[in-house]
Amino acid sequence: MDGSLIDQFIETVHQELIPRLQIESIDPHDPVKISYLPHPWQRLGAGNYAAVVYHPDYPNWVVKIYAPGRPGFEEEVEVYRRIGSHPAFSECLYATEGFLILKRLHGVTLYDCIHRGLRIPKQVIRDIDEALDYARRRGLYPHDVHGRNVMMHHGRGLVVDISDFLQAEKCSKWDNLKRAYYWLYRLIFSPLRLRLPYFILDIVRKSYRFLGKLKNFCNHLTHKILGLRF
């Protein structure tokens, strides 16, 4: 990596992006909103707490900026420190004042693969499984690994968002996605090259979130009742 080039990029971020960028998170369950992004910066993606942008003159790096008042920046920096270097993950090159400069990962999210009818080989799933096992060996807890947070690039799997990997509670999203891959995708969607519109994918995503909340509520209520009874 060219040290002078990354230094130049860091200076560009500080002088041209951060002072002029306007970003907000209205609802913690919905992607952040970028109301103004200075030219020639481009939006690459947005999560519930942060957005990712890039500069066309620096195609190998991205900037992840947390919306004001949203948590997670320090935790994500620590996650990247533990991850170190691994082919399925990005790397953090610089972090300060609520934003990170990361190595850019190229590919198509599995969410978009389903939408576009792209074939997802089993190697992609194996790569992601291996990457998550690697993260566990580094003292992390793979969390919130779903179709928008994993990608396929030249038939190999990548994990895009690792910001929640310090959360120790069990998360079944990746196991559920794998189950759907082997029992639905490989048996139905892949052979027929079916494509799902985004509005249907969003309905599935929101229904899954609702069912997860309902399950947690029922578990909490059951434990409370049992606690009162015994």
MIDOSE-1310 file (N, C-alpha, C; in nm, 2 decimals, decimal comma, always signed):
residues 230
mdgs	+0,08/-0,12/+0,00/+0,00/+0,00/+0,00/+0,09/+0,12/+0,00; +0,05/+0,22/-0,08/+0,13/+0,34/-0,10/+0,09/+0,43/+0,02; +0,19/+0,45/+0,11/+0,17/+0,54/+0,23/+0,13/+0,68/+0,20; +0,20/+0,74/+0,10/+0,17/+0,88/+0,06/+0,03/+0,89/+0,01
lidq	-0,02/+0,79/-0,06/-0,15/+0,80/-0,12/-0,26/+0,79/-0,02; -0,24/+0,70/+0,08/-0,34/+0,69/+0,19/-0,34/+0,82/+0,27; -0,22/+0,88/+0,29/-0,21/+1,01/+0,37/-0,29/+1,12/+0,29; -0,27/+1,11/+0,16/-0,34/+1,21/+0,08/-0,50/+1,19/+0,09
fiet	-0,54/+1,06/+0,09/-0,68/+1,04/+0,10/-0,73/+1,08/+0,23; -0,66/+1,05/+0,34/-0,70/+1,10/+0,47/-0,72/+1,25/+0,48; -0,63/+1,32/+0,42/-0,64/+1,47/+0,42/-0,76/+1,51/+0,34; -0,79/+1,44/+0,23/-0,91/+1,47/+0,15/-1,04/+1,45/+0,23
vhqe	-1,04/+1,34/+0,30/-1,16/+1,31/+0,38/-1,18/+1,42/+0,49; -1,07/+1,46/+0,55/-1,08/+1,56/+0,66/-1,12/+1,70/+0,60; -1,07/+1,73/+0,48/-1,09/+1,87/+0,43/-1,21/+1,88/+0,34; -1,25/+1,78/+0,27/-1,35/+1,79/+0,16/-1,48/+1,71/+0,20
lipr	-1,47/+1,61/+0,28/-1,59/+1,53/+0,30/-1,65/+1,56/+0,44; -1,58/+1,54/+0,54/-1,64/+1,55/+0,68/-1,70/+1,69/+0,71; -1,64/+1,80/+0,67/-1,70/+1,93/+0,71/-1,83/+1,96/+0,63; -1,85/+1,89/+0,52/-1,96/+1,93/+0,43/-2,07/+1,82/+0,43
lqie	-2,04/+1,70/+0,47/-2,14/+1,59/+0,47/-2,25/+1,62/+0,57; -2,37/+1,59/+0,52/-2,49/+1,60/+0,61/-2,56/+1,46/+0,62; -2,56/+1,40/+0,74/-2,61/+1,27/+0,76/-2,69/+1,26/+0,88; -2,79/+1,18/+0,89/-2,87/+1,17/+1,01/-2,94/+1,03/+1,01
sidp	-2,96/+0,98/+1,13/-3,03/+0,86/+1,15/-3,17/+0,89/+1,22; -3,27/+0,88/+1,15/-3,41/+0,92/+1,20/-3,46/+0,81/+1,29; -3,45/+0,69/+1,24/-3,50/+0,57/+1,31/-3,39/+0,47/+1,32; -3,36/+0,42/+1,44/-3,25/+0,32/+1,45/-3,27/+0,19/+1,38
hdpv	-3,40/+0,16/+1,34/-3,43/+0,04/+1,26/-3,43/+0,06/+1,11; -3,40/+0,18/+1,07/-3,40/+0,21/+0,92/-3,26/+0,27/+0,89; -3,22/+0,25/+0,76/-3,09/+0,31/+0,71/-3,08/+0,46/+0,74; -2,96/+0,50/+0,76/-2,94/+0,65/+0,78/-2,97/+0,72/+0,65
kisy	-2,99/+0,85/+0,66/-3,02/+0,94/+0,55/-2,90/+1,03/+0,52; -2,86/+1,04/+0,40/-2,76/+1,14/+0,36/-2,83/+1,25/+0,28; -2,84/+1,36/+0,35/-2,91/+1,47/+0,29/-2,82/+1,56/+0,20; -2,69/+1,55/+0,22/-2,60/+1,62/+0,13/-2,46/+1,55/+0,13
lphp	-2,41/+1,51/+0,01/-2,29/+1,45/-0,01/-2,21/+1,53/-0,11; -2,10/+1,59/-0,07/-2,02/+1,68/-0,17/-1,97/+1,60/-0,29; -1,97/+1,67/-0,40/-1,91/+1,62/-0,53/-1,76/+1,60/-0,51; -1,70/+1,50/-0,56/-1,75/+1,39/-0,64/-1,77/+1,26/-0,56
wqrl	-1,79/+1,27/-0,43/-1,81/+1,15/-0,34/-1,94/+1,08/-0,39; -1,94/+0,95/-0,37/-2,05/+0,87/-0,41/-2,10/+0,78/-0,29; -2,23/+0,77/-0,28/-2,29/+0,68/-0,18/-2,27/+0,53/-0,22; -2,21/+0,45/-0,13/-2,20/+0,31/-0,15/-2,30/+0,22/-0,08
gagn	-2,34/+0,26/+0,04/-2,44/+0,19/+0,12/-2,47/+0,26/+0,25; -2,57/+0,21/+0,31/-2,61/+0,27/+0,44/-2,67/+0,17/+0,53; -2,63/+0,17/+0,66/-2,68/+0,09/+0,76/-2,77/+0,17/+0,85; -2,81/+0,11/+0,96/-2,90/+0,18/+1,06/-2,83/+0,29/+1,14
yaav	-2,70/+0,28/+1,15/-2,62/+0,38/+1,23/-2,52/+0,46/+1,14; -2,48/+0,40/+1,03/-2,37/+0,47/+0,95/-2,39/+0,45/+0,80; -2,32/+0,54/+0,73/-2,32/+0,53/+0,58/-2,18/+0,51/+0,53; -2,17/+0,45/+0,41/-2,04/+0,42/+0,35/-2,04/+0,49/+0,22
vyhp	-1,93/+0,57/+0,20/-1,91/+0,65/+0,07/-1,77/+0,62/+0,02; -1,76/+0,66/-0,11/-1,62/+0,65/-0,17/-1,60/+0,76/-0,26; -1,47/+0,78/-0,30/-1,42/+0,89/-0,39/-1,37/+0,82/-0,51; -1,42/+0,86/-0,63/-1,38/+0,79/-0,76/-1,23/+0,79/-0,78
dypn	-1,16/+0,89/-0,72/-1,01/+0,89/-0,74/-0,93/+0,80/-0,65; -1,01/+0,74/-0,56/-0,94/+0,65/-0,46/-1,03/+0,52/-0,45; -1,03/+0,44/-0,56/-1,13/+0,33/-0,57/-1,10/+0,21/-0,47; -0,99/+0,21/-0,41/-0,96/+0,09/-0,32/-1,00/+0,11/-0,17
wvvk	-1,05/+0,23/-0,14/-1,09/+0,26/+0,00/-1,23/+0,32/+0,01; -1,29/+0,30/+0,12/-1,42/+0,36/+0,15/-1,41/+0,43/+0,28; -1,51/+0,52/+0,31/-1,52/+0,59/+0,44/-1,66/+0,55/+0,50; -1,65/+0,50/+0,62/-1,77/+0,47/+0,69/-1,79/+0,57/+0,80
iyap	-1,90/+0,65/+0,79/-1,93/+0,76/+0,88/-2,05/+0,73/+0,97; -2,04/+0,74/+1,10/-2,15/+0,72/+1,19/-2,24/+0,85/+1,19; -2,37/+0,83/+1,20/-2,46/+0,94/+1,21/-2,44/+1,00/+1,35; -2,46/+1,13/+1,37/-2,45/+1,19/+1,50/-2,54/+1,13/+1,60
grpg	-2,49/+1,10/+1,72/-2,57/+1,04/+1,83/-2,59/+0,89/+1,82; -2,54/+0,83/+1,72/-2,55/+0,68/+1,71/-2,43/+0,61/+1,76; -2,44/+0,50/+1,84/-2,33/+0,43/+1,90/-2,26/+0,34/+1,81; -2,15/+0,28/+1,85/-2,09/+0,17/+1,78/-1,95/+0,20/+1,72
feee	-1,91/+0,32/+1,71/-1,78/+0,36/+1,65/-1,67/+0,29/+1,72; -1,65/+0,31/+1,85/-1,54/+0,25/+1,92/-1,54/+0,10/+1,92; -1,66/+0,04/+1,93/-1,67/-0,10/+1,92/-1,62/-0,16/+1,78; -1,66/-0,09/+1,68/-1,62/-0,13/+1,54/-1,47/-0,12/+1,53
vevy	-1,41/-0,02/+1,58/-1,26/+0,00/+1,57/-1,20/-0,12/+1,64; -1,25/-0,16/+1,76/-1,19/-0,28/+1,83/-1,21/-0,41/+1,75; -1,33/-0,42/+1,69/-1,35/-0,54/+1,61/-1,25/-0,55/+1,50; -1,22/-0,45/+1,43/-1,12/-0,45/+1,32/-0,98/-0,47/+1,37
rrig	-0,95/-0,42/+1,49/-0,82/-0,45/+1,55/-0,80/-0,60/+1,57; -0,91/-0,67/+1,62/-0,90/-0,81/+1,65/-0,90/-0,89/+1,52; -0,97/-0,85/+1,42/-0,98/-0,92/+1,29/-0,85/-0,93/+1,22; -0,78/-0,81/+1,23/-0,65/-0,81/+1,16/-0,66/-0,82/+1,01
shpa	-0,59/-0,91/+0,95/-0,60/-0,93/+0,80/-0,65/-1,07/+0,77; -0,76/-1,07/+0,69/-0,82/-1,20/+0,64/-0,89/-1,17/+0,51; -0,88/-1,26/+0,41/-0,93/-1,23/+0,28/-1,08/-1,21/+0,27; -1,16/-1,26/+0,37/-1,30/-1,24/+0,36/-1,35/-1,11/+0,43
fsec	-1,26/-1,04/+0,50/-1,30/-0,92/+0,57/-1,22/-0,80/+0,51; -1,28/-0,68/+0,54/-1,21/-0,56/+0,51/-1,11/-0,54/+0,62; -1,03/-0,43/+0,60/-0,93/-0,39/+0,70/-0,95/-0,24/+0,73; -0,93/-0,20/+0,86/-0,94/-0,06/+0,90/-0,80/+0,00/+0,89
lyat	-0,79/+0,11/+0,81/-0,66/+0,17/+0,78/-0,65/+0,30/+0,87; -0,76/+0,36/+0,91/-0,76/+0,48/+0,98/-0,89/+0,50/+1,05; -0,89/+0,55/+1,17/-1,02/+0,57/+1,24/-1,01/+0,69/+1,34; -1,10/+0,78/+1,34/-1,10/+0,89/+1,43/-1,23/+0,97/+1,42
egfl	-1,28/+1,03/+1,52/-1,39/+1,12/+1,52/-1,52/+1,07/+1,45; -1,55/+0,94/+1,48/-1,67/+0,89/+1,43/-1,67/+0,84/+1,28; -1,55/+0,83/+1,22/-1,55/+0,77/+1,09/-1,43/+0,68/+1,08; -1,44/+0,58/+0,99/-1,33/+0,48/+0,96/-1,30/+0,48/+0,81
ilkr	-1,17/+0,47/+0,78/-1,13/+0,44/+0,64/-1,10/+0,29/+0,63; -1,17/+0,23/+0,54/-1,16/+0,08/+0,52/-1,12/+0,04/+0,38; -1,06/-0,07/+0,38/-1,03/-0,13/+0,25/-1,16/-0,17/+0,18; -1,17/-0,13/+0,05/-1,30/-0,16/-0,02/-1,31/-0,30/-0,06
lhgv	-1,43/-0,36/-0,03/-1,46/-0,50/-0,08/-1,55/-0,48/-0,20; -1,52/-0,55/-0,31/-1,60/-0,55/-0,43/-1,68/-0,68/-0,44; -1,81/-0,66/-0,48/-1,89/-0,78/-0,50/-2,04/-0,74/-0,50; -2,12/-0,85/-0,50/-2,27/-0,83/-0,50/-2,32/-0,89/-0,37
tlyd	-2,40/-0,82/-0,29/-2,46/-0,88/-0,17/-2,55/-1,00/-0,21; -2,56/-1,10/-0,12/-2,65/-1,21/-0,15/-2,79/-1,16/-0,16; -2,83/-1,06/-0,09/-2,96/-1,00/-0,11/-2,98/-0,95/-0,25; -2,88/-0,89/-0,31/-2,90/-0,84/-0,45/-2,88/-0,96/-0,55
cihr	-2,81/-1,07/-0,51/-2,80/-1,18/-0,60/-2,94/-1,25/-0,62; -3,02/-1,25/-0,51/-3,15/-1,31/-0,51/-3,24/-1,22/-0,60; -3,22/-1,09/-0,59/-3,30/-1,00/-0,67/-3,27/-1,01/-0,82; -3,14/-1,03/-0,85/-3,10/-1,03/-0,99/-3,09/-1,17/-1,05
glri	-3,12/-1,27/-0,97/-3,12/-1,41/-1,02/-2,98/-1,47/-1,04; -2,88/-1,42/-0,97/-2,75/-1,46/-0,99/-2,72/-1,59/-0,91; -2,65/-1,68/-0,97/-2,62/-1,81/-0,91/-2,52/-1,79/-0,79; -2,55/-1,84/-0,68/-2,47/-1,84/-0,56/-2,41/-1,98/-0,53
pkqv	-2,28/-2,00/-0,57/-2,22/-2,14/-0,54/-2,20/-2,16/-0,40; -2,19/-2,29/-0,36/-2,18/-2,33/-0,22/-2,05/-2,28/-0,17; -1,95/-2,26/-0,25/-1,82/-2,21/-0,20/-1,84/-2,07/-0,13; -1,93/-1,99/-0,17/-1,96/-1,86/-0,11/-2,00/-1,89/+0,04
irdi	-2,09/-1,98/+0,06/-2,14/-2,01/+0,19/-2,02/-2,07/+0,28; -1,94/-2,16/+0,22/-1,83/-2,22/+0,29/-1,73/-2,11/+0,33; -1,70/-2,01/+0,24/-1,61/-1,91/+0,27/-1,66/-1,82/+0,39; -1,78/-1,79/+0,39/-1,84/-1,71/+0,50/-1,84/-1,79/+0,63
deal	-1,87/-1,92/+0,62/-1,86/-2,00/+0,74/-1,72/-2,00/+0,80; -1,62/-2,02/+0,72/-1,48/-2,02/+0,76/-1,44/-1,88/+0,82; -1,49/-1,77/+0,76/-1,45/-1,64/+0,81/-1,52/-1,62/+0,94; -1,64/-1,66/+0,97/-1,70/-1,64/+1,10/-1,63/-1,73/+1,20
dyar	-1,59/-1,85/+1,17/-1,51/-1,93/+1,26/-1,38/-1,86/+1,30; -1,32/-1,80/+1,20/-1,19/-1,73/+1,22/-1,22/-1,61/+1,32; -1,33/-1,54/+1,30/-1,37/-1,43/+1,39/-1,39/-1,48/+1,54; -1,45/-1,60/+1,55/-1,47/-1,66/+1,68/-1,34/-1,69/+1,75
rrgl	-1,25/-1,74/+1,67/-1,11/-1,77/+1,73/-1,04/-1,64/+1,77; -1,08/-1,53/+1,72/-1,02/-1,40/+1,75/-1,09/-1,33/+1,87; -1,18/-1,41/+1,93/-1,26/-1,36/+2,05/-1,38/-1,27/+2,01; -1,43/-1,29/+1,90/-1,55/-1,22/+1,85/-1,67/-1,30/+1,84
yphd	-1,79/-1,24/+1,82/-1,91/-1,31/+1,82/-1,99/-1,26/+1,70; -1,98/-1,34/+1,59/-2,05/-1,30/+1,47/-2,20/-1,27/+1,49; -2,24/-1,15/+1,46/-2,37/-1,10/+1,49/-2,43/-1,02/+1,37; -2,56/-1,03/+1,35/-2,62/-0,96/+1,24/-2,57/-0,99/+1,11
vhgr	-2,54/-1,12/+1,08/-2,49/-1,16/+0,95/-2,61/-1,20/+0,87; -2,65/-1,12/+0,77/-2,76/-1,14/+0,69/-2,73/-1,11/+0,55; -2,83/-1,12/+0,46/-2,81/-1,11/+0,32/-2,75/-0,98/+0,27; -2,77/-0,88/+0,34/-2,72/-0,75/+0,30/-2,58/-0,72/+0,35
nvmm	-2,53/-0,81/+0,44/-2,40/-0,79/+0,51/-2,30/-0,89/+0,46; -2,33/-0,98/+0,36/-2,24/-1,07/+0,30/-2,24/-1,06/+0,15; -2,13/-1,08/+0,08/-2,12/-1,06/-0,06/-2,06/-1,18/-0,13; -2,07/-1,18/-0,26/-2,01/-1,27/-0,35/-1,92/-1,20/-0,45
hhgr	-1,80/-1,24/-0,46/-1,71/-1,18/-0,56/-1,63/-1,29/-0,63; -1,65/-1,31/-0,76/-1,58/-1,41/-0,84/-1,60/-1,55/-0,77; -1,72/-1,58/-0,72/-1,75/-1,71/-0,67/-1,70/-1,73/-0,52; -1,65/-1,63/-0,46/-1,60/-1,64/-0,32/-1,68/-1,55/-0,23
glvv	-1,69/-1,59/-0,10/-1,77/-1,52/+0,00/-1,70/-1,42/+0,08; -1,76/-1,30/+0,10/-1,71/-1,19/+0,18/-1,81/-1,15/+0,29; -1,75/-1,11/+0,40/-1,84/-1,05/+0,51/-1,81/-0,90/+0,51; -1,92/-0,83/+0,49/-1,91/-0,68/+0,47/-1,91/-0,60/+0,61
disd	-2,01/-0,63/+0,69/-2,03/-0,55/+0,81/-2,00/-0,64/+0,93; -1,90/-0,60/+1,01/-1,87/-0,67/+1,13/-1,88/-0,58/+1,25; -1,96/-0,47/+1,24/-1,96/-0,37/+1,35/-2,02/-0,43/+1,48; -2,10/-0,53/+1,47/-2,17/-0,58/+1,59/-2,10/-0,71/+1,65
flqa	-1,98/-0,74/+1,61/-1,92/-0,86/+1,65/-1,87/-0,86/+1,79; -1,89/-0,76/+1,87/-1,86/-0,76/+2,01/-1,98/-0,80/+2,09; -2,10/-0,81/+2,03/-2,22/-0,85/+2,10/-2,22/-1,00/+2,13; -2,22/-1,04/+2,25/-2,20/-1,18/+2,29/-2,33/-1,26/+2,28
ekcs	-2,44/-1,20/+2,27/-2,57/-1,28/+2,27/-2,58/-1,35/+2,14; -2,65/-1,47/+2,14/-2,66/-1,55/+2,03/-2,74/-1,48/+1,92; -2,70/-1,50/+1,79/-2,77/-1,44/+1,68/-2,78/-1,56/+1,57; -2,90/-1,58/+1,53/-2,93/-1,70/+1,44/-2,95/-1,65/+1,30
kwdn	-2,92/-1,53/+1,26/-2,95/-1,48/+1,13/-2,87/-1,56/+1,02; -2,74/-1,58/+1,05/-2,67/-1,65/+0,95/-2,71/-1,80/+0,93; -2,74/-1,86/+1,05/-2,79/-2,00/+1,04/-2,92/-2,01/+0,97; -3,01/-1,91/+0,99/-3,14/-1,91/+0,91/-3,12/-1,88/+0,77
lkra	-3,02/-1,80/+0,73/-2,99/-1,77/+0,59/-2,94/-1,90/+0,52; -2,85/-1,97/+0,59/-2,79/-2,09/+0,54/-2,90/-2,19/+0,52; -2,99/-2,20/+0,61/-3,10/-2,30/+0,60/-3,19/-2,26/+0,48; -3,22/-2,13/+0,46/-3,30/-2,09/+0,34/-3,22/-2,12/+0,21
yywl	-3,09/-2,11/+0,22/-3,00/-2,13/+0,10/-3,01/-2,28/+0,05; -3,00/-2,37/+0,15/-2,99/-2,51/+0,11/-3,13/-2,57/+0,09; -3,24/-2,52/+0,16/-3,37/-2,58/+0,14/-3,46/-2,50/+0,05; -3,43/-2,38/+0,02/-3,52/-2,30/-0,08/-3,44/-2,26/-0,20
yrli	-3,33/-2,19/-0,18/-3,25/-2,14/-0,29/-3,20/-2,25/-0,39; -3,13/-2,35/-0,33/-3,07/-2,45/-0,42/-3,17/-2,54/-0,48; -3,29/-2,56/-0,41/-3,39/-2,65/-0,46/-3,49/-2,59/-0,56; -3,51/-2,45/-0,54/-3,61/-2,39/-0,62/-3,56/-2,27/-0,70
fspl	-3,50/-2,17/-0,63/-3,46/-2,05/-0,69/-3,35/-2,06/-0,79; -3,24/-2,14/-0,75/-3,13/-2,15/-0,84/-3,16/-2,23/-0,97; -3,23/-2,34/-0,96/-3,26/-2,42/-1,09/-3,35/-2,34/-1,18; -3,44/-2,26/-1,13/-3,54/-2,19/-1,21/-3,49/-2,04/-1,24
rlrl	-3,37/-2,01/-1,18/-3,32/-1,87/-1,20/-3,43/-1,76/-1,17; -3,50/-1,79/-1,06/-3,60/-1,69/-1,02/-3,54/-1,56/-0,97; -3,61/-1,45/-0,99/-3,57/-1,32/-0,94/-3,68/-1,27/-0,85; -3,65/-1,22/-0,73/-3,75/-1,16/-0,64/-3,74/-1,01/-0,64
pyfi	-3,85/-0,94/-0,67/-3,84/-0,79/-0,66/-3,81/-0,74/-0,52; -3,75/-0,62/-0,51/-3,71/-0,57/-0,38/-3,82/-0,56/-0,28; -3,94/-0,53/-0,33/-4,05/-0,51/-0,24/-4,09/-0,64/-0,17; -4,07/-0,75/-0,24/-4,10/-0,88/-0,17/-3,98/-0,91/-0,08
ldiv	-3,86/-0,88/-0,12/-3,75/-0,91/-0,03/-3,76/-0,82/+0,10; -3,81/-0,70/+0,09/-3,83/-0,61/+0,20/-3,94/-0,66/+0,29; -4,04/-0,72/+0,23/-4,15/-0,78/+0,31/-4,10/-0,90/+0,39; -4,02/-0,98/+0,33/-3,95/-1,10/+0,40/-3,86/-1,04/+0,51
rksy	-3,78/-0,94/+0,48/-3,69/-0,89/+0,58/-3,77/-0,83/+0,70; -3,87/-0,75/+0,68/-3,95/-0,69/+0,79/-4,03/-0,80/+0,86; -4,08/-0,90/+0,79/-4,15/-1,01/+0,86/-4,06/-1,09/+0,95; -3,94/-1,11/+0,90/-3,84/-1,18/+0,98/-3,81/-1,10/+1,11
rflg	-3,79/-0,97/+1,10/-3,76/-0,89/+1,21/-3,88/-0,89/+1,31; -4,00/-0,88/+1,26/-4,12/-0,89/+1,35/-4,13/-1,02/+1,42; -4,11/-1,13/+1,35/-4,11/-1,26/+1,41/-4,01/-1,28/+1,52; -3,89/-1,22/+1,49/-3,78/-1,22/+1,59/-3,82/-1,15/+1,72
klkn	-3,88/-1,03/+1,70/-3,92/-0,95/+1,82/-4,03/-1,02/+1,89; -4,13/-1,09/+1,82/-4,23/-1,16/+1,88/-4,18/-1,28/+1,96; -4,08/-1,35/+1,91/-4,02/-1,46/+1,98/-3,95/-1,42/+2,10; -3,88/-1,30/+2,10/-3,81/-1,25/+2,22/-3,91/-1,21/+2,32
fcnh	-4,02/-1,15/+2,28/-4,13/-1,11/+2,37/-4,19/-1,23/+2,44; -4,22/-1,33/+2,37/-4,28/-1,45/+2,42/-4,19/-1,52/+2,52; -4,06/-1,53/+2,48/-3,96/-1,59/+2,57/-3,95/-1,51/+2,70; -3,94/-1,38/+2,69/-3,94/-1,29/+2,81/-4,06/-1,31/+2,90
lthk	-4,18/-1,31/+2,83/-4,30/-1,33/+2,91/-4,31/-1,46/+2,98; -4,26/-1,57/+2,91/-4,26/-1,70/+2,97/-4,17/-1,71/+3,09; -4,05/-1,65/+3,08/-3,96/-1,65/+3,19/-4,01/-1,57/+3,31; -4,08/-1,46/+3,28/-4,14/-1,38/+3,39/-4,25/-1,46/+3,46
ilgl	-4,34/-1,53/+3,38/-4,44/-1,60/+3,44/-4,39/-1,72/+3,53; -4,29/-1,79/+3,47/-4,23/-1,90/+3,55/-4,16/-1,85/+3,67; -4,10/-1,73/+3,66/-4,04/-1,67/+3,78/-4,14/-1,64/+3,89; -4,25/-1,59/+3,85/-4,35/-1,56/+3,95/-4,41/-1,68/+4,01
rf	-4,42/-1,79/+3,93/-4,49/-1,91/+3,97/-4,40/-1,99/+4,07; -4,27/-1,98/+4,04/-4,17/-2,06/+4,12/-4,08/-1,97/+4,21
